[in-house]
Amino acid sequence: MTYLYAPTALRVAPDDLAALVRARFANDLRRAGRYAQLCLLGAQACLDAARGEGAIGVLWASELGPLQATRAALDETLARGEPVMPFTFIAMQPHLAGALLAQRSPPVARTACLVLAPDAWTRLLRLAERWLADCERVLVGWVEESDSAGAAHRSDWCLLRKQPAAEAIRCERLPRSPEAAAAAGGDWIARIGAWREASRPPLLLGDGESAWRFTLGTR
């Protein structure tokens, strides 16, 4: 059995990102790319809410990754007619978020960032279950930069464990079911969070591959 904790859905207006990063991390992330900063904001908020001890795995996905930040960096340097500095590309790498998190969190046993279609989000949960054989906890997320001025950045995270504890949400993988509500990568964690707050009956979410049932409590 797998248990989910602290579903955290972070929405950040693009103009507010820099100020929020400075308020949370001071100058520690000043040279990190926008995508890595967004990952750290959501992941750290989830860890703060979940608490607990022990090594963690960090697994997250995105449909586009740091595409918007990379385009912005290229537009800025090319518009000035200057060469693109190597660190610009290093800062844009999505895996940088895992290294930065390891500097300020419990021991990080392994990390991975996947590029997935929004309707393939259940692959994250299946992979996280396998990771729990080696990691006491697995931090799972979906992070997307805004692709327009009016839309918010998204950084959604939750924590998976094998051990039940207070505020646990039990997770069970099921065959693909027509009864499962369709969910996407950018909203499944937010929907679990809203459902938990409402204390509703079990929640059944799925994509094109499988379904998952979420139940409050450890029994």
N, C-alpha and C positions, 0 to 999 in steps of 0.2 A: 504494500500500500504506500502511496505517496501523499504527502501533505503540503499544502500551499499556504504561505504566510505573506502578510503585508502587501497585498496588491496595491501598487502605487502608480497612479496615472498623472504624469506631470505635463502640463501645457504651458508653454512659454512664448509670449509674444516676441517676435524677432528683435524688436528694439529694446527689450528688457533683458536679453540673455547675458550681455556683458556685465551688467550691474549685479545680476543674481550670482554669476560665477565669482565675481570679486567678493561679494558678501559671504559666500559659502567657503571659498578656497583662498581668499586673499590674492596674492600674486602667484600662487603655485602653478596655475594653469595658463599664465599669460602667453606662453608660446605654443600652447596646444591649439589645434584647429577647432573650429566651431562644433563639428560633429563630436569630437572627443569630449569637449566641454559639456555638451548636452547629455552624452552618455553618463558622465560622472555625476552630474546634478541628479538625474533620476536614480541611478544605482545607489548613490550615497543616501538619498532620501529613503529608499526601500530598506537598506541595511539599518538605518537609524530606527525605523519603525519595527523591524523584525527582531532586532537585538540578537542574542544568542552568541555562541562561541564555536570555534572550530574552523578548519580550513574550508574554503569555498571554491567552487568552480564558477566561472562567469561566462555565460552563454547568451548571446543576443543576436537579433536579426534585423534586417532592414530590406526594403525593396530597392532603395536607391543609394543607401550608404551616404558618404559625404559628397555626393555629386554636386549639390548646390554650393557648398563651400569651395570645392575645387574649381568650379566655374568662376566663382567670384574672385578667387586668387589669381586665376589666369587672366581674367578681364582686367584686373587692376594692374598687373605687371606688364601685360602686353600693351595696354593702352599708353603706358609710359615709355614703351619701347625698350624696356629693360629685360634682361634674362631672368628666368624664373629660378630662384635660389633653391638649392637642394632641400633645405629644411622646410620650405613651403610644402613640398610633397610629403616629407616625413610627418609634418604636423597634420596633414589631411588623412593619414592612414587610419582606418577604423580600429585596427588592433592596438593603436596607441592608447586607447581608453583602458584596455586591460592592464597594460603596464602602469599607467597612472593610478589606477585603482589599487593595484598591488602595493603601491608606496604608502597608502594611508588606510588600509583595511586589514582585516584578519588575513592570515596566510592564504594566498591564492594558488590553488593546486594546478589549475589549467584554465585557459580562456579560448574562446572561439567566437568569431563574428561571421554570420552566414548571410548570404544574399538570397532571399526567398520571395516568392510571389505572396501577396497578402493572403491568399486563400490556402497557403501551405503552412500556417502557423503551428499546427499540431505537431509538426516535425520537431519543433523546439522542445515540446514536452516529452516526446519519446526519447530524444537524445539526452535530455536532462535526467530522465529515469536511469539510463545506462550509466551516466556519470556518477550517480549516487552510489554506485558500487565502489568508487574510489574517493569520492568527496563526501564529507558529512553534510554539506549544504551546496545547493546550486542556485546561483542568482540568474534569473531568466528575464530577458528584456526584449522590447521592440522599440527601435529608435528611428525617427524620421525627421529630417530637417524640413522646414516649411518651403514650399515651392512657389509661394506667392506672398506679397506684402501683407495681405489681410489674414493669413492663416497662421496658426500657432505651431511652433515646434512641438514634437511629441517625444517623450521619453518615459516609457511604461515598463515597470519592473515588478517581479514578485520573487519570492524565495521558496525553493522546494527542499523538503527534508523527508527522511524516512521515519523520523520519530514524531509522534503526536505530542502536542503541547497546547497550552491555552491559545484560543483564537485560531485553531487549525481549521483548514478547509480540506476535506478529503477529496482526492482526485482519483478517478477511475477511468481507464481507457476502455472504450466500447467499440464494437463494429460500427461502421457508418450507419447512421440512423436518420430516417426522414423526420423524426420527431425533434432532432437537434436543431436549435436555432443557428442559422448561418452567422459566423463571425469572421472577422478579418484580422490580420496581424496588428493593425493599428488600433483595434478596439477591444480585443478579447480580455485583456487585463483590466481595462476600465470597466467593462461590463461585470466582471467578477467582483470588483470593488463595490460597484453600485448595488449589486445583488446582496453582497454580504451586509451592507449597511441596512438594507431593507429586511433582513432575516427571512427571506422567502424559502419556499420548498426547494429541493435540489434543482440546480441549473444544468441544463444540457446544451452544450455548444459543440459545433462541429465545422469541418471544412469538407473538401472533396475527398479526403482520404479516411478520416476516422472521426469519432465523436468522443467527448469527455464529459463525465458527470461530476459536478462539484457539489459537495454536501457539507453543511456546517457541522462541526463537531468531529470527534475522533472515533465514533462508533458507526 
